[in-house]
């Protein structure tokens, strides 16, 4: 088989699978609203396209099955039958059978379709299944009279026949053939012009264009049409049944015409099926079907080619690209990012003083970042490609379990990298099946507890902090922690002593343990003890985390946190002893430094585990030096020469602190697979080459937490309103700083994304405005003295920092000077000093402090 034919078949398979998705989704929606005509038309068009494509490739069983399904849908379109549950059920079975036949196309002709075909035929009159004998017969037409009716000269037909052009006589019904497909008659005729030439119509073109909508719907249009397409392909493009058109080239009184080409090759045209001879094949222009293109080889003519080319130039095109080519492109983009990082490093080290070189390199860096982003977007796919299979799964499970379940899908347009999308199918399927079997009650059980008989399941996706969050929420019976712990003890997962000491939240999470199941009997749905373990394991393999919250009698929420991509990741580079390591930035919540005088007071040891008191919460601490096995040196507290540096990382809703020796900075890294000889060590998820050429390993935070068996407490909300006996206080985490003078300011920590030092050479001037480039973004610099009625900094040479707001839509940063403290306090805000940009004032350690309103500051800047 030629490469062209292989490409053509692969395109047909891809399109057919898309059509089958449309059919399944549409049928499920019809169960809820079987009067939705637009939905019926969508399903009809999809099955019609499958039938036409299968017919082109001579796939008789596929054509036969799709044809009877099309006939049933045609009756529904024409209001001859109402599609109820039993009809939808058999059409879904037909769709499943078509899918299995497409999965093994070579054996599709051996598939037994008799049973499903007979079931569909029970709703069809056998005479309605059109056979070849029912087609419009050219021998029954008076060709001479036909040409007179259309005012056409016979020479016009003969000239086109000599050129290898097919001539068709069409009968088109306005409502059934045109309006049902979302077009009107002028649009339909315009579409015909893209692939051929309309030689005549009855009524004529002017009369058709003058018709109103009702007149067009009731009209029957007769057309003589010339095109390079054979009859099988014409049926698809003309969008009418074969019974409504015929090829007048094949009239019995028309002899075959022999044409000799310039190279001496003989062509035979105007022949019947019994007279077929080998003919020269010319590549025709692409046949445009929706957003994809199928290349058909057939005789053609220059006029048609020009018309198609002009039409294509004015419409948006899509192009099918092989996945391995995209993967190669993403890999090259990664290498380009590495080269960019190395160039920036060299520029900073050796060419910093040359402003021209620095400017060119920064421009080069921005272009590479844009290029990398666009390349990465080519592999992004909407998560709906996974979500859309679950309405069918829920429908079948509901019937199997005798439960009424309503599924709500939110955020199906959210995009993720193709590799992550592919890895989500299995864990989500296991999770959905577990919810249907274990989580949701039967209608009788729900009604007895005062709930509606219908169980509700919500599948939700949304963006949060540079990651994608998936939530599966049900309103079922919830998880009983006592029952879970008892089963875990029974199965030997934990001991009775461990169960007694476990808090409620930890007991619930035992359902993620390998082999755990509360099901007494194994069924086709669940009970084998692999479901939730598979969910957790597979999500963690792609760099995600799984968290679970449940309330007995109310319902359960499973929350999965996923990275957008696994290829190029913004990361924090750290040093432990002499080695560099990488922590993905999406895992980092904040960086904390603790000077020597505060270390003994703020760091304690509880049950042989160091904990840090951070804003009235205890944070488990892990020394990377020890856990990575670099050496056995223990953390020495109170060393006057050493400031302790802690990277606070988050795992879902939980936090731990990692003690490091040095924080180097933020860098985009290209994730490389880890070497085989390090596969035994699960503390690393990959490796990368840094801008200075060093190789660094990527730390797997989740594996480190597991290995150290850290008890991680859930973080509490950082803002509360505490109802006091005398008044209402606000309790909030605040960052305190000054502006290099006596005035003290505060800003809520929840408004801060990050803080870093501002070097003088980082600032760029455009007119009277200042800008800084961070993480490949240009941010405008805000100085408080330019916005508020406050003192300018006394010491212009003092150290400066920039504060980046926790607002993805904002492109600015605030200059601050000395950072005084970060603390959680309870206060009452005084409104006397409130103004634009300042929410009010409060006293902290007897010092008047102005509380900044960052949203108002941004409005003042803009």
Secondary structure, 3 states (H helix, E strand, C coil): CCHHHHHHHHHHHHHHHHHHHHHHHHHHHHHHCCCCHHHHHHHHHHHHHHHHHHHHCCCHHHHHHHHHHHHHHHHHHCCCCCCCHHHHHHHHHHHHHHHHHHHCHHHHHHCCCHHHHHHHHCCCCHHHCCCHHHCCCHHHCCHHHHHHHCCCCHHHHHHHHHCCCEEEEEEEEHHHHHHHHCCCHHHHHHHHHCCEEEEEEECCHHHHHHCCHHHHHHCEEEEEEEECCCHHHHHHHHCCCHHHEEEHHHCCCCCCEEEECCCCCEEEECCCHHHCCCCCCCECCCEEECCEEECCECCCCHHHHHHHHHHHHCCCCCCCCCHHHHHHHHHHHHHHHHHHHHHHHHHHHHCCCCHHHHHHHHHHHHHHHHHHHHHHHCCEEECHHHHCCHHHHHHHHHHHHCCCEEEEEECCCCEEEHHHHHHHHHHHHHHHHHHHHHHCCCHHHHHHCCCCCCEEEEEEEEEECCEEEEEEEECCCCCCHHHHHHHHHHCCCCCHHHHHHCCHHHHHHHHHCCCCCCCCCCCCCCCCCCHHHHHHHHHHHCCCEEEEEEECCCEEEEEEEEECCCCEEEEEEEEECCEEEEEEHHHEEEEEEECHHHHHHHEEEECCEEEEEECCEEEEEEEHHHHCCCCCCCCCCCCCCCCEEEEEEEECCEEEEEEECEEEEEEEEECECCCHHHCCCCCEEEEEECCCCCEEEEECHHHHHHHHCCCCCECCCCCEEEECCCCEEEEEEEEEEECCCCCEEEEEHHHEEEEEEECHHHEEEECCEEEEEECCEEEEEECHHHHCCCCCCCCCCCCEEEEEECCCCCCEEEEECCEEEEEEEEECCECCCCECCEEEEEEECCEEEEEECHHHHHHHHC
